[in-house]
Amino acid sequence: MSEPIVLGIESTCDETAAAIVQGRTLRSNVVASSMEEHARYGGVIPEIASRAHAEAFVPCVSKALADADMTLDDIDAIAVSAGPGLAGCLAVGVSGAKALAWASGKPIYGINHVIGHIAVTQLQFGPFPKDTLALIVSGGHTSLLHVDDVARHIDVVGTTLDDAAGECFDKVARLLGFPYPGGPHIDRHARQGDPKAIRVPQGLTQGKAGAAHPYDFSFSGVKTAVARWIEQEQAMGHEIPIDDVCASLADSVATVLAKKAMRGCEQYGSDTLIVGGGFSANSQLRAKLLEYGRSHGVEVRIPEIKLCTDNGAMVAMLGVNLVEAGVRPSDPGFSIDSAMPLDKICM
């Protein structure tokens, strides 16, 4: 069988994206973000995002095809994010992808975009070794997954019990007066601060709670602890050392993620950890994971920045895996699932 060519379409939040992957080669990758339209509100407004997807869908797909020097006739299959994500945003992408599939007579796969964050690393690092673990870190998800077969079987090892890592950063960033999205601002200030200046708790790592949830994540208490510290300092008239606050927060969160990921690798006998999701662009986390990986004998595969955030390449790459594995395409009438379980790969 020749290498499958898949058009991937992504519209789960505030990025409209389309990409074409042939085998393990990225032929094109187009992303249109509506982030600037949400900044004034301090977060993503679903109605605005949905309207932006509707406006950007055709231009993104057209450019992805043009950049790859292809037409829909050259495509073997279409893959589209069907969940999890914002319902209105998913509906725009899925409706558009279904229209393309119907018009061109191509099979369509409604995929789990979180699993796409795992699959996309193949573009940079190649096939997955046996018993690979994956750490997904984004605005809404912090999860540890065991990848038995990226096209057929993935087990959830640990997941977010309250705030995800990205949510924690955004909420603290708001307290510090940073514009949305706050993650990049915390990252930049953290590079100049002292990570040990402030004692920031490490969620679900101590006592009975830590023992009961060895692989789960909780960052709500971390956010609250930092907020209380800032309030106390302000009440005493002290100037807030922003760089130190950012560095201490980033170090705490990165340490928890790295420790739990390595414990999971040990539990499953895995010597490979895949990292994906928008938050994996954070420089403190990348450094901490590589550091822990070296000391534990684990190869840590973190994709380049442009493949960390939501993009069409990750959707197309998972689509290629599904085609290669002989997985049946989705029924043309499949629905979106805004709360799609992390162990469901395809609709």
Buried (B, 14 or more C-beta within 10 A) or exposed (E): EEBBBBBBBBBBBBBBBBBBBBBBEBBBBBBBBBBEBBEEEBEBBBEBBBBBBBBBBEEBBEBBBEBBEBEBEBBBBBBBBBBBBBBBBBBBBBBBBBEBBEEBEBBBBBBBBBBBBBBBBBBEBEEBBEBBBBBBBBBBBBBBBBBBEBBEEBEBBBBBBBBBBBBBBBBBBBBBEBEBBBBBBBBEBBBEBEBEBBEBBBBBBEEEBBEEBBBBBBBBBBBBBBBEBBEEBEEEEEEBBBBBBBBBBBBBBBBBBBBBBBBBBBBBEBBBBBBBBBBBBBBBBBBBBBBBBEEBEBBBBBBEEEBBBBBBBBBBBBBBBBBBEEBEBBEEEBBBBBEBEBEBBBB
